[in-house]
Structure formats: structure tokens, C-alpha cells
Amino acid sequence: MFLVGLSGGIASGKSTVVTVFQELGCAVIDADIVARQVVQPNTPAYHLIVQSFGRGILLESGEINREELGSIIFSSSEKRQLLNSLTHPYIQKTMLKQILKYFVLGYRYVILDIPLLFETNKLRKFMKHTVLVYCDPQNQLSRLMRRNGLSEAEAMARILSQLPLDEKCRLADHVLDNSGDRESIRRQVLELHAKLEASLDYLLLRLAAVAMLTVTGGLACFLLRRALF
């Protein structure tokens, strides 16, 4: 099994690409979903965030007000880095457990949907392939304004908080252009999926795992079960 890092720009249409991969039966781990899980009330990350940003970011229910927190971190790179430092260790630990489950289930590759894959740069070294979902700047701006009900200035501030899509294109192994219609992006995903499925990269890790189990026997099985469950 090998890892495929999927990213894009805000409102570039990454969720559309993820949906197509899922329709094909691919294993997808969404970092945003994991991020929401690890900051639920009374989790360690939740308490760290409240201590750092104050109770003013909470809803009446006690949950974190994502819109309020978003407005803070998108206007300050220091606040954004602080939030990342508080949550990333818990996000990565949860994602690792999910990766191990898919490995045991025999998937050839796992897609890690990571919005800031190219900004943080810490996880890129673990990816056998990186994929960027691209769309032209005007489409990106109009989609974001329409989707989030933002003014042009507010939308531009969020776009500028990330690396430009053109720069991400140079860093990615594969680029999927989502400037057109759904059928166009679907064809591109199907072509990429066929290439990834045909790759023999997954054999290396699987052979290494077989060797480890052969050498260590029951102890390895026990440790693996503890890690997963």
C-alpha cells in the first residue's frame, strides 16, 4: 500500500474530486473531518484551543465556533500557526490509525485529503504521489464568494492565506484541472485512478509487512491489533 496526498486551493473543487474517488471505491481519509473530530468538547485539543484563544470562540453548546475561529486565524498567520501546532499532533495520530486499518484491509493505495499539504510540507515526504486539484483564479474567487457568502475582499484574504495554486502545481506530481465541467474532472480522476491501481508501489510495504510478521510472529500481530483498535 502507498499514500497519495490530495490537495487543492480553497474552493478549487477538491470535494468533487474526492466524491469521484469514493464512487470508485477508493479509501479516502479527510483531514478536515479528522480535525473536527479531535476538537470536540472535552478532548485534549479542545482544551488547548480554548486556553489559547479564550471562551469567546465557543458556541452556547460549548462547541467551537468554526466561523469565529476561522475569522481569527485567516487574519493572522501567527494565530494560524498556533492553531496548527495545537491540533496537528492529534490529527496525525488519528489519521495514522485509519491508514493502518486500510493497510490491513488490503487497499493498494490510500488517499489523504489534506488541504494544507503543500503549505505545511511536513507530510509530503510520506506521500508516494501528490495530487493537486486546480482551477483558474477567477473561478476560484467566484466559487468561494458564492459558497461562503463572502465579499470579494474577504474571499481574497482567504485565498491569499494559502500558497498560490500555480506554485502548488509546480510541487505536485499530478494536476487535475477543475476549471471545466464535472464530466471533464471525472475523466481526469478515472485516468489517474487507473494509473495508481496499475502501479506496483504497494508491493514494497506489503512485502516488508509480511517479512516483519514472519520474523516476529505473534508479537507483531498483537502490537498491530493494539495500534488499530
ROSE-4610 file (N, C-alpha, C; in Angstrom, 1 decimal, always signed):
// ROSE-4610
residu = [M/M/M/F/F/F/L/L/L/V/V/V/G/G/G/L/L/L/S/S/S/G/G/G/G/G/G/I/I/I/A/A/A/S/S/S/G/G/G/K/K/K/S/S/S/T/T/T/V/V/V/V/V/V/T/T/T/V/V/V/F/F/F/Q/Q/Q/E/E/E/L/L/L/G/G/G/C/C/C/A/A/A/V/V/V/I/I/I/D/D/D/A/A/A/D/D/D/I/I/I/V/V/V/A/A/A/R/R/R/Q/Q/Q/V/V/V/V/V/V/Q/Q/Q/P/P/P/N/N/N/T/T/T/P/P/P/A/A/A/Y/Y/Y/H/H/H/L/L/L/I/I/I/V/V/V/Q/Q/Q/S/S/S/F/F/F/G/G/G/R/R/R/G/G/G/I/I/I/L/L/L/L/L/L/E/E/E/S/S/S/G/G/G/E/E/E/I/I/I/N/N/N/R/R/R/E/E/E/E/E/E/L/L/L/G/G/G/S/S/S/I/I/I/I/I/I/F/F/F/S/S/S/S/S/S/S/S/S/E/E/E/K/K/K/R/R/R/Q/Q/Q/L/L/L/L/L/L/N/N/N/S/S/S/L/L/L/T/T/T/H/H/H/P/P/P/Y/Y/Y/I/I/I/Q/Q/Q/K/K/K/T/T/T/M/M/M/L/L/L/K/K/K/Q/Q/Q/I/I/I/L/L/L/K/K/K/Y/Y/Y/F/F/F/V/V/V/L/L/L/G/G/G/Y/Y/Y/R/R/R/Y/Y/Y/V/V/V/I/I/I/L/L/L/D/D/D/I/I/I/P/P/P/L/L/L/L/L/L/F/F/F/E/E/E/T/T/T/N/N/N/K/K/K/L/L/L/R/R/R/K/K/K/F/F/F/M/M/M/K/K/K/H/H/H/T/T/T/V/V/V/L/L/L/V/V/V/Y/Y/Y/C/C/C/D/D/D/P/P/P/Q/Q/Q/N/N/N/Q/Q/Q/L/L/L/S/S/S/R/R/R/L/L/L/M/M/M/R/R/R/R/R/R/N/N/N/G/G/G/L/L/L/S/S/S/E/E/E/A/A/A/E/E/E/A/A/A/M/M/M/A/A/A/R/R/R/I/I/I/L/L/L/S/S/S/Q/Q/Q/L/L/L/P/P/P/L/L/L/D/D/D/E/E/E/K/K/K/C/C/C/R/R/R/L/L/L/A/A/A/D/D/D/H/H/H/V/V/V/L/L/L/D/D/D/N/N/N/S/S/S/G/G/G/D/D/D/R/R/R/E/E/E/S/S/S/I/I/I/R/R/R/R/R/R/Q/Q/Q/V/V/V/L/L/L/E/E/E/L/L/L/H/H/H/A/A/A/K/K/K/L/L/L/E/E/E/A/A/A/S/S/S/L/L/L/D/D/D/Y/Y/Y/L/L/L/L/L/L/L/L/L/R/R/R/L/L/L/A/A/A/A/A/A/V/V/V/A/A/A/M/M/M/L/L/L/T/T/T/V/V/V/T/T/T/G/G/G/G/G/G/L/L/L/A/A/A/C/C/C/F/F/F/L/L/L/L/L/L/R/R/R/R/R/R/A/A/A/L/L/L/F/F/F]
num = [1/1/1/2/2/2/3/3/3/4/4/4/5/5/5/6/6/6/7/7/7/8/8/8/9/9/9/10/10/10/11/11/11/12/12/12/13/13/13/14/14/14/15/15/15/16/16/16/17/17/17/18/18/18/19/19/19/20/20/20/21/21/21/22/22/22/23/23/23/24/24/24/25/25/25/26/26/26/27/27/27/28/28/28/29/29/29/30/30/30/31/31/31/32/32/32/33/33/33/34/34/34/35/35/35/36/36/36/37/37/37/38/38/38/39/39/39/40/40/40/41/41/41/42/42/42/43/43/43/44/44/44/45/45/45/46/46/46/47/47/47/48/48/48/49/49/49/50/50/50/51/51/51/52/52/52/53/53/53/54/54/54/55/55/55/56/56/56/57/57/57/58/58/58/59/59/59/60/60/60/61/61/61/62/62/62/63/63/63/64/64/64/65/65/65/66/66/66/67/67/67/68/68/68/69/69/69/70/70/70/71/71/71/72/72/72/73/73/73/74/74/74/75/75/75/76/76/76/77/77/77/78/78/78/79/79/79/80/80/80/81/81/81/82/82/82/83/83/83/84/84/84/85/85/85/86/86/86/87/87/87/88/88/88/89/89/89/90/90/90/91/91/91/92/92/92/93/93/93/94/94/94/95/95/95/96/96/96/97/97/97/98/98/98/99/99/99/100/100/100/101/101/101/102/102/102/103/103/103/104/104/104/105/105/105/106/106/106/107/107/107/108/108/108/109/109/109/110/110/110/111/111/111/112/112/112/113/113/113/114/114/114/115/115/115/116/116/116/117/117/117/118/118/118/119/119/119/120/120/120/121/121/121/122/122/122/123/123/123/124/124/124/125/125/125/126/126/126/127/127/127/128/128/128/129/129/129/130/130/130/131/131/131/132/132/132/133/133/133/134/134/134/135/135/135/136/136/136/137/137/137/138/138/138/139/139/139/140/140/140/141/141/141/142/142/142/143/143/143/144/144/144/145/145/145/146/146/146/147/147/147/148/148/148/149/149/149/150/150/150/151/151/151/152/152/152/153/153/153/154/154/154/155/155/155/156/156/156/157/157/157/158/158/158/159/159/159/160/160/160/161/161/161/162/162/162/163/163/163/164/164/164/165/165/165/166/166/166/167/167/167/168/168/168/169/169/169/170/170/170/171/171/171/172/172/172/173/173/173/174/174/174/175/175/175/176/176/176/177/177/177/178/178/178/179/179/179/180/180/180/181/181/181/182/182/182/183/183/183/184/184/184/185/185/185/186/186/186/187/187/187/188/188/188/189/189/189/190/190/190/191/191/191/192/192/192/193/193/193/194/194/194/195/195/195/196/196/196/197/197/197/198/198/198/199/199/199/200/200/200/201/201/201/202/202/202/203/203/203/204/204/204/205/205/205/206/206/206/207/207/207/208/208/208/209/209/209/210/210/210/211/211/211/212/212/212/213/213/213/214/214/214/215/215/215/216/216/216/217/217/217/218/218/218/219/219/219/220/220/220/221/221/221/222/222/222/223/223/223/224/224/224/225/225/225/226/226/226/227/227/227/228/228/228/229/229/229]
x = [+0.8/+0.0/+0.9/+0.4/+1.2/+0.2/+0.7/-0.1/-0.1/-1.3/-1.5/-2.0/-1.2/-1.6/-2.4/-3.7/-4.6/-4.8/-4.6/-4.8/-5.3/-5.5/-6.0/-6.0/-6.7/-6.8/-8.2/-8.5/-9.8/-10.8/-11.9/-12.9/-12.4/-11.4/-10.9/-11.7/-12.5/-13.3/-12.8/-12.0/-11.4/-12.4/-13.5/-14.5/-15.2/-15.3/-15.8/-14.9/-13.6/-12.6/-12.7/-12.8/-12.9/-14.2/-15.3/-16.5/-16.3/-15.6/-15.4/-14.5/-13.5/-12.6/-13.4/-14.3/-15.1/-16.1/-16.6/-17.5/-16.8/-15.5/-14.7/-14.3/-14.7/-14.3/-13.0/-12.4/-11.1/-11.2/-10.1/-10.0/-9.6/-10.4/-10.1/-10.1/-9.1/-9.1/-9.1/-10.1/-10.3/-9.8/-8.7/-8.1/-9.0/-9.9/-10.8/-11.8/-12.3/-13.2/-12.5/-11.3/-10.5/-10.2/-10.0/-9.7/-11.0/-12.1/-13.4/-13.5/-13.2/-13.3/-12.4/-11.2/-10.2/-10.4/-11.3/-11.6/-13.0/-13.6/-14.9/-14.7/-15.8/-15.7/-15.1/-14.3/-13.6/-12.5/-12.1/-10.9/-9.7/-8.5/-7.3/-7.1/-7.2/-7.0/-8.0/-9.3/-10.3/-9.9/-9.4/-9.0/-7.8/-6.9/-5.7/-6.1/-7.1/-7.6/-8.3/-9.2/-9.9/-8.9/-7.9/-6.9/-6.1/-5.9/-5.1/-5.9/-7.2/-8.0/-9.1/-9.4/-10.4/-11.8/-12.7/-14.0/-14.9/-14.4/-15.2/-15.4/-14.6/-14.7/-15.7/-16.4/-17.3/-18.8/-19.5/-21.0/-21.7/-22.9/-23.7/-23.6/-23.5/-23.5/-22.2/-21.2/-19.8/-18.9/-19.5/-18.6/-17.9/-16.8/-16.0/-16.8/-16.9/-17.5/-16.5/-16.6/-15.6/-15.5/-16.7/-16.6/-15.9/-16.1/-15.4/-13.9/-13.5/-12.1/-11.5/-12.2/-11.7/-11.4/-12.3/-12.0/-10.8/-10.5/-9.3/-8.0/-8.0/-6.7/-6.5/-7.5/-7.3/-6.8/-6.9/-6.4/-5.1/-4.5/-3.3/-2.5/-1.3/-0.5/+0.0/+0.2/+0.7/-0.3/-1.6/-2.7/-2.9/-2.8/-3.0/-1.9/-0.7/+0.4/+0.2/-0.3/-0.6/-1.6/-2.7/-3.8/-3.3/-2.5/-1.9/-1.0/-0.2/+0.7/-0.1/-1.3/-2.1/-2.9/-3.3/-4.2/-3.5/-2.4/-1.8/-1.3/-0.7/-0.3/-1.5/-2.6/-3.8/-4.4/-4.4/-4.9/-4.0/-2.7/-1.8/-1.9/-2.1/-2.2/-3.5/-4.6/-5.9/-5.8/-5.2/-5.0/-4.1/-3.1/-2.3/-3.0/-3.9/-4.7/-5.6/-6.2/-7.0/-6.2/-5.0/-4.1/-3.8/-3.5/-3.2/-4.4/-5.6/-6.8/-6.9/-6.8/-6.9/-5.7/-4.6/-3.5/-3.9/-4.4/-4.8/-6.0/-6.8/-7.9/-7.4/-6.2/-5.6/-5.7/-6.0/-6.1/-4.7/-4.7/-3.4/-2.9/-3.8/-3.4/-4.5/-4.0/-5.0/-4.8/-5.9/-5.8/-5.9/-5.0/-5.1/-5.5/-6.7/-7.2/-6.7/-5.7/-5.1/-5.0/-5.9/-6.0/-4.6/-3.9/-2.6/-1.4/-1.5/-0.4/+0.9/+0.7/+1.9/+2.4/+1.4/+1.8/+2.6/+2.2/+2.9/+4.1/+4.1/+5.2/+5.7/+5.1/+5.6/+5.2/+4.1/+3.5/+3.9/+4.4/+4.6/+5.7/+6.6/+7.7/+7.2/+6.0/+5.4/+4.5/+4.3/+3.4/+4.2/+3.7/+4.3/+4.0/+2.7/+2.3/+1.5/+1.7/+0.9/+0.0/-1.2/-2.2/-2.8/-2.8/-3.4/-4.6/-5.7/-6.9/-6.8/-6.7/-6.5/-7.8/-8.0/-8.9/-8.4/-8.8/-8.3/-8.7/-7.9/-8.1/-9.5/-10.0/-11.3/-12.4/-12.4/-13.3/-13.2/-12.0/-11.8/-12.4/-12.2/-12.7/-14.2/-14.8/-16.3/-16.9/-16.3/-16.9/-16.9/-15.8/-15.6/-16.6/-16.8/-17.7/-19.2/-19.5/-20.9/-21.1/-20.1/-20.2/-20.3/-19.5/-19.4/-20.1/-20.7/-21.4/-20.4/-19.2/-18.2/-18.1/-17.7/-17.4/-16.1/-15.8/-14.6/-13.3/-13.3/-12.1/-12.0/-13.1/-13.0/-12.5/-13.0/-12.7/-11.2/-10.7/-9.3/-8.4/-8.8/-8.0/-7.8/-8.8/-8.7/-7.9/-8.0/-7.2/-5.7/-5.4/-4.1/-3.4/-4.2/-3.6/-3.0/-3.2/-2.6/-1.6/-0.8/+0.1/-0.7/-0.2/-0.9/-1.0/-2.1/-2.3/-1.2/-0.8/+0.3/+1.6/+1.9/+3.0/+2.8/+1.6/+1.3/+1.4/+1.1/+1.2/+2.6/+3.5/+4.9/+5.4/+4.8/+5.2/+4.5/+3.4/+2.6/+3.1/+2.9/+3.2/+2.1/+0.9/-0.3/-1.2/-1.6/-2.5/-3.8/-5.0/-6.3/-6.9/-7.2/-7.8/-9.3/-9.8/-11.2/-11.9/-11.3/-11.8/-13.1/-13.2/-14.4/-15.5/-16.3/-17.5/-17.1/-18.2/-18.0/-17.5/-18.0/-17.6/-16.1/-15.6/-14.1/-13.3/-13.6/-12.8/-13.0/-14.2/-14.4/-13.5/-13.3/-12.5/-11.0/-10.6/-9.2/-9.0/-10.0/-9.9/-9.8/-10.6/-10.6/-9.3/-8.7/-7.4/-6.3/-6.3/-5.4/-5.5/-6.8/-7.1/-6.5/-6.7/-6.2/-4.7/-4.0/-2.5/-2.1/-2.8/-2.4/-2.7/-3.8/-4.2/-3.2/-2.6/-1.7/-0.3/+0.0/+1.3/+1.6/+2.9/+3.3/+3.9/+3.8/+4.4/+3.9/+2.7/+2.1/+2.8/+3.5/+4.1/+5.2/+6.0/+7.1/+6.7/+5.7/+5.3/+4.7/+3.9/+3.2/+4.3/+5.3/+6.3/+7.1/+7.3/+8.0/+7.2/+5.9/+5.0/+5.0/+5.0/+5.0/+6.3/+7.4/+8.7/+8.7/+8.1/+8.1/+7.3/+6.1/+5.2/+5.9/+6.6/+7.3/+8.3/+9.1/+10.2/+9.6/+8.7/+8.2/+7.0/+6.3/+5.1/+4.1/+3.7/+2.5/+2.7/+3.9/+4.1/+3.7/+4.1/+3.8/+2.3/+1.6/+0.1/-0.5/+0.0/-0.6/-0.4/+0.8/+1.1/+0.3/+0.1/-0.7/-2.2/-2.7/-4.1/-4.2/-3.2/-3.3/-3.3/-2.5/-2.3/-3.6/-4.3/-5.5/-6.7/-6.8/-8.1/-7.8]
y = [-1.2/+0.0/+1.2/+2.3/+3.6/+4.7/+5.9/+7.0/+8.0/+8.6/+9.6/+10.9/+11.9/+13.2/+14.0/+14.3/+15.1/+16.5/+17.5/+18.9/+19.8/+21.0/+22.0/+23.4/+24.3/+25.6/+25.7/+26.6/+26.8/+27.0/+26.3/+26.4/+26.0/+25.2/+24.8/+23.5/+23.0/+21.8/+20.5/+20.5/+19.2/+18.2/+18.7/+17.8/+17.0/+17.7/+17.0/+15.8/+16.0/+15.0/+13.9/+14.2/+13.2/+12.3/+12.9/+12.2/+11.2/+11.5/+10.6/+9.5/+9.7/+8.7/+7.7/+8.3/+7.4/+6.6/+7.1/+6.4/+5.2/+5.3/+4.2/+3.2/+3.4/+2.5/+2.7/+3.9/+4.2/+4.6/+4.3/+4.7/+6.1/+6.9/+8.4/+8.7/+9.4/+9.9/+11.4/+12.1/+13.5/+14.2/+15.0/+15.6/+16.6/+17.3/+18.2/+17.5/+16.3/+15.6/+15.2/+14.7/+14.3/+15.5/+16.7/+17.9/+18.3/+18.0/+18.3/+17.3/+16.1/+15.1/+15.3/+15.7/+15.9/+17.1/+18.0/+19.2/+19.3/+18.1/+18.0/+18.4/+18.9/+19.2/+18.1/+18.6/+17.7/+16.8/+17.1/+16.4/+17.2/+16.6/+17.4/+18.6/+18.4/+19.5/+20.7/+20.3/+21.3/+22.2/+21.6/+22.3/+23.2/+22.8/+23.6/+24.8/+24.6/+25.7/+26.8/+26.3/+27.2/+28.0/+27.4/+28.0/+29.1/+28.8/+29.7/+30.9/+30.6/+31.6/+32.2/+31.6/+32.1/+31.5/+31.7/+31.1/+31.9/+33.0/+33.8/+33.1/+32.0/+31.3/+30.1/+30.0/+28.9/+29.3/+28.3/+28.5/+28.2/+28.5/+28.3/+26.8/+25.9/+24.5/+24.0/+24.9/+24.5/+24.1/+23.9/+23.5/+24.8/+24.5/+25.6/+26.2/+27.5/+28.2/+28.3/+27.5/+27.4/+28.7/+29.3/+30.6/+31.7/+31.7/+32.7/+32.4/+31.2/+30.8/+31.0/+30.7/+30.9/+32.4/+33.3/+34.7/+35.2/+34.5/+34.9/+34.4/+33.2/+32.6/+33.1/+33.4/+33.8/+35.3/+36.0/+37.4/+37.5/+36.3/+36.4/+35.1/+35.2/+34.0/+33.4/+34.2/+33.7/+32.9/+33.4/+32.6/+31.3/+31.4/+30.2/+29.1/+29.6/+28.6/+28.1/+28.9/+28.4/+27.3/+27.6/+26.6/+25.3/+25.4/+24.2/+23.4/+24.1/+23.4/+22.7/+23.2/+22.6/+21.4/+21.4/+20.3/+19.3/+19.6/+18.7/+17.3/+17.4/+16.1/+15.1/+15.6/+14.7/+14.3/+15.2/+14.9/+13.8/+13.9/+12.9/+11.6/+11.5/+10.3/+9.5/+10.3/+9.7/+9.2/+10.0/+9.6/+8.3/+8.2/+7.0/+5.8/+5.8/+4.7/+4.3/+5.2/+4.9/+4.3/+4.8/+4.3/+2.8/+2.5/+1.1/+0.2/+0.7/-0.1/-0.4/+0.6/+0.3/-0.6/-0.5/-1.4/-2.9/-3.1/-4.5/-5.0/-4.0/-4.4/-4.7/-4.4/-4.8/-3.8/-2.5/-1.5/-1.2/-1.0/-0.7/+0.7/+1.6/+3.0/+3.7/+4.6/+5.4/+6.9/+7.6/+9.0/+9.8/+10.7/+11.6/+12.9/+13.3/+14.6/+15.7/+16.4/+17.3/+18.7/+19.7/+21.0/+21.7/+21.6/+22.4/+21.5/+20.5/+19.6/+20.3/+21.3/+21.9/+23.1/+23.6/+24.7/+24.2/+23.2/+22.7/+21.9/+21.1/+20.4/+19.3/+19.1/+18.0/+16.6/+16.5/+15.2/+14.8/+15.7/+15.4/+14.3/+14.2/+13.2/+11.8/+11.6/+10.3/+9.9/+10.8/+10.5/+10.0/+8.9/+8.3/+9.2/+9.7/+10.6/+11.8/+13.0/+14.1/+14.6/+15.0/+15.4/+16.7/+17.6/+19.0/+19.2/+19.6/+20.0/+21.5/+21.8/+23.2/+23.8/+25.1/+25.8/+27.2/+27.9/+29.2/+30.2/+31.2/+32.2/+32.8/+33.2/+33.8/+32.9/+31.6/+30.6/+30.4/+30.3/+30.1/+31.2/+32.4/+33.6/+33.6/+33.4/+33.4/+32.3/+31.1/+29.9/+30.2/+30.7/+30.9/+32.0/+33.1/+34.1/+33.6/+32.8/+32.2/+31.1/+30.3/+29.2/+29.7/+30.6/+31.1/+32.4/+33.0/+34.3/+35.4/+35.4/+36.4/+37.5/+38.6/+39.7/+39.4/+40.1/+39.9/+40.0/+41.0/+41.3/+40.1/+39.6/+38.5/+37.2/+37.0/+35.8/+35.9/+37.0/+37.2/+37.0/+37.4/+37.2/+35.7/+35.0/+33.5/+32.8/+33.3/+32.7/+33.0/+34.2/+34.7/+34.1/+33.5/+32.8/+31.5/+31.0/+29.8/+30.0/+29.0/+29.2/+29.3/+30.1/+30.2/+28.9/+28.7/+27.4/+27.1/+28.2/+28.0/+27.4/+27.9/+27.4/+25.9/+25.6/+24.2/+23.3/+23.8/+23.0/+22.5/+23.4/+23.0/+22.0/+21.9/+21.0/+19.6/+19.5/+18.3/+17.4/+16.1/+15.0/+15.0/+15.2/+15.1/+16.4/+17.0/+18.1/+17.8/+17.9/+17.7/+19.1/+19.5/+20.8/+20.8/+21.5/+21.5/+22.9/+23.5/+24.7/+24.5/+23.3/+23.0/+22.4/+21.5/+20.9/+19.6/+19.0/+17.8/+16.6/+16.5/+15.3/+15.4/+16.6/+16.8/+16.3/+16.7/+16.4/+14.9/+14.3/+12.9/+12.1/+12.5/+11.7/+11.8/+12.9/+13.0/+12.1/+12.1/+11.2/+9.8/+9.4/+8.0/+7.6/+8.5/+8.2/+8.1/+8.9/+8.9/+7.6/+7.3/+6.1/+4.8/+4.8/+3.6/+3.5/+4.7/+4.6/+4.2/+4.7/+4.3/+2.8/+2.3/+0.9/+0.0/+0.5/-0.3/-0.3/+0.6/+0.8/-0.4/-0.8/-1.9/-1.4/-0.1/+0.5/-0.1/-0.5/-1.1/-2.3/-3.1/-4.3/-4.2/-3.1/-2.9/-2.9/-2.1/-2.1/-3.4/-4.0/-5.3/-6.4/-6.4/-7.4/-7.2/-5.9/-5.6/-6.1/-5.9/-6.3/-7.8/-8.5/-10.0/-10.4/-9.8/-10.2/-10.0/-8.8/-8.5/-9.5/-9.9/-10.8/-12.2/-12.5/-13.8/-13.9/-12.8/-12.8/-12.7/-11.8/-11.5/-12.3/-12.8/-13.7/-13.0/-13.7/-13.3/-11.9/-11.6/-10.3/-9.1/-9.3/-8.2/-8.1/-9.3/-9.3/-8.6/-8.9/-8.3/-6.7/-6.3/-4.8/-4.1/-4.8/-4.2/-4.1/-5.1/-5.0/-3.9/-3.7/-2.7/-1.3/-1.2/+0.1/+0.5/-0.5/-0.3/-0.1/-0.9/-0.9/-0.5]
z = [+0.0/+0.0/+0.0/-0.7/-0.7/-0.5/-0.1/+0.2/-0.9/-1.2/-2.2/-1.5/-1.5/-0.9/-1.9/-1.5/-2.4/-1.7/-2.5/-2.0/-3.1/-2.8/-3.7/-3.1/-3.7/-3.1/-2.6/-1.7/-1.2/-2.3/-2.4/-3.4/-4.8/-4.9/-6.2/-6.7/-5.8/-6.2/-5.8/-4.7/-4.2/-3.8/-3.2/-2.7/-3.9/-5.0/-6.2/-6.6/-6.6/-6.9/-5.9/-4.6/-3.6/-3.8/-4.1/-4.4/-5.5/-6.5/-7.6/-7.2/-6.5/-5.9/-5.1/-4.2/-3.3/-4.1/-5.2/-6.0/-6.7/-6.9/-7.4/-6.4/-5.1/-4.1/-3.4/-3.6/-3.1/-1.6/-0.9/+0.5/+0.6/+1.3/+1.5/+2.9/+3.4/+4.8/+4.6/+5.2/+5.1/+6.3/+6.1/+7.3/+7.9/+7.2/+7.7/+8.7/+8.3/+9.1/+10.4/+10.3/+11.4/+12.3/+11.7/+12.5/+13.3/+12.8/+13.6/+14.7/+14.5/+15.5/+16.7/+16.4/+17.5/+18.4/+17.9/+18.7/+19.3/+19.4/+20.0/+21.5/+22.2/+23.6/+24.4/+25.4/+26.4/+25.8/+24.6/+24.0/+24.4/+24.4/+24.8/+23.9/+22.5/+21.6/+21.9/+22.2/+22.5/+23.7/+24.8/+25.9/+25.6/+24.8/+24.4/+23.6/+22.7/+21.9/+22.7/+23.6/+24.5/+25.4/+25.9/+26.7/+25.9/+24.6/+23.8/+23.2/+22.8/+22.1/+22.9/+24.1/+25.0/+24.7/+25.7/+25.6/+24.6/+24.1/+23.2/+21.8/+21.6/+20.3/+20.5/+21.6/+21.8/+21.5/+21.0/+20.9/+22.2/+22.3/+23.6/+23.9/+23.0/+23.2/+23.8/+23.8/+24.2/+23.1/+21.9/+20.8/+20.3/+19.5/+19.0/+17.8/+17.8/+16.7/+15.6/+14.6/+13.5/+12.7/+12.5/+11.7/+12.5/+13.8/+14.6/+14.7/+14.9/+14.9/+13.6/+12.5/+11.1/+10.8/+11.3/+11.1/+11.8/+12.9/+13.7/+13.0/+12.6/+12.0/+10.6/+9.8/+8.4/+8.4/+9.5/+9.5/+10.2/+10.7/+11.4/+11.2/+10.5/+10.3/+11.6/+12.6/+13.8/+14.6/+14.5/+15.1/+14.4/+13.1/+12.2/+12.6/+12.7/+13.1/+14.5/+15.4/+16.8/+16.7/+16.0/+15.9/+15.4/+14.3/+13.7/+14.7/+15.5/+16.4/+17.5/+17.8/+18.9/+18.4/+17.1/+16.6/+15.8/+15.1/+14.2/+14.8/+16.0/+16.6/+16.8/+17.2/+17.4/+16.0/+15.0/+13.7/+13.1/+13.2/+12.6/+13.2/+14.5/+15.3/+14.8/+14.7/+14.2/+12.8/+11.9/+10.5/+10.4/+11.2/+11.2/+11.5/+12.5/+12.9/+11.7/+11.0/+9.9/+8.7/+8.5/+7.5/+7.7/+9.0/+9.3/+9.1/+9.3/+9.1/+7.6/+6.8/+5.3/+4.8/+5.5/+5.1/+5.4/+6.6/+6.9/+6.0/+5.5/+4.7/+3.2/+2.9/+1.6/+0.5/+0.8/-0.2/-0.8/-2.1/-2.8/-2.5/-2.4/-2.0/-1.2/-0.4/+0.4/+0.1/-0.1/-0.4/+0.9/+1.1/+2.3/+1.8/+2.1/+1.6/+2.6/+2.3/+3.2/+2.6/+3.0/+2.4/+2.4/+3.4/+3.5/+3.3/+2.5/+2.2/+1.8/+0.9/+0.3/+1.2/+2.0/+2.9/+4.1/+4.8/+6.0/+5.6/+4.5/+3.9/+4.8/+6.0/+6.9/+6.5/+5.8/+5.5/+4.0/+3.2/+1.8/+1.7/+2.5/+2.4/+2.5/+3.1/+3.3/+2.1/+1.2/+0.0/-1.1/-1.7/-2.9/-4.1/-4.1/-5.1/-4.5/-5.1/-4.6/-5.8/-5.5/-6.5/-6.1/-7.1/-6.8/-7.7/-7.1/-7.8/-8.1/-9.3/-9.8/-10.4/-10.3/-11.1/-11.3/-12.4/-12.7/-11.6/-11.3/-10.2/-10.2/-11.3/-11.4/-10.9/-11.4/-10.9/-9.4/-8.9/-7.5/-6.7/-7.1/-6.3/-6.3/-7.5/-7.6/-6.9/-7.0/-6.2/-4.7/-4.2/-2.8/-2.3/-3.1/-2.7/-2.6/-3.6/-3.7/-2.6/-2.4/-1.5/+0.0/+0.3/+1.7/+2.0/+1.0/+1.2/+1.6/+1.0/+1.4/+0.4/+0.8/-0.1/-0.9/-1.9/-2.7/-1.8/-1.0/-0.1/+0.9/+1.5/+2.4/+1.7/+0.5/-0.2/-0.6/-1.0/-1.4/-0.2/+0.9/+2.1/+2.4/+2.2/+2.5/+1.4/+0.2/-0.9/-0.7/-0.3/-0.1/+1.1/+2.0/+3.2/+2.8/+1.6/+1.1/+0.0/-0.3/-1.4/-2.7/-3.6/-4.9/-5.6/-6.3/-7.0/-8.0/-8.7/-9.7/-9.1/-7.9/-7.2/-6.7/-6.3/-5.9/-7.1/-8.3/-9.5/-9.7/-9.4/-9.6/-8.6/-7.5/-6.4/-6.6/-7.3/-7.3/-8.4/-8.1/-9.2/-10.2/-9.8/-10.8/-10.5/-11.6/-11.5/-12.2/-11.5/-12.1/-12.2/-13.5/-13.8/-13.6/-12.6/-12.4/-12.8/-13.8/-14.3/-15.2/-15.7/-16.6/-15.9/-16.6/-16.0/-15.3/-14.6/-13.8/-14.7/-15.9/-16.7/-17.0/-17.2/-17.5/-16.3/-15.1/-14.0/-13.7/-13.9/-13.7/-14.6/-15.9/-16.8/-16.3/-15.8/-15.3/-14.1/-13.2/-12.0/-12.4/-13.3/-13.8/-14.4/-15.2/-15.7/-14.6/-13.7/-12.6/-11.7/-11.4/-10.7/-11.4/-12.7/-13.4/-13.3/-13.4/-13.2/-11.8/-10.8/-9.4/-9.2/-9.7/-9.5/-10.2/-11.3/-12.1/-11.5/-10.6/-10.0/-9.1/-9.1/-8.2/-6.9/-6.7/-5.5/-4.2/-4.2/-3.0/-2.5/-3.4/-3.1/-2.0/-2.1/-1.2/+0.2/+0.6/+2.0/+2.4/+1.5/+1.9/+2.1/+1.2/+1.4/+2.7/+3.0/+4.3/+5.5/+5.4/+6.5/+6.6/+5.5/+5.6/+6.2/+5.8/+6.4/+7.9/+8.3/+9.8/+10.5/+10.0/+10.6/+10.7/+9.7/+9.6/+10.7/+10.9/+11.9/+13.3/+13.5/+14.9/+15.3/+14.3/+14.7/+15.5/+16.5/+17.3/+18.0/+18.3/+18.9/+18.0/+16.7/+15.7/+15.6/+15.5/+15.4/+16.6/+17.8/+19.0/+18.9/+18.6/+18.5/+17.5/+16.3/+15.3/+15.7/+16.4/+16.8/+17.9/+18.7/+19.7/+19.0/+18.0/+17.3/+16.6/+16.0/+15.3/+16.1/+17.2/+18.0/+19.4]
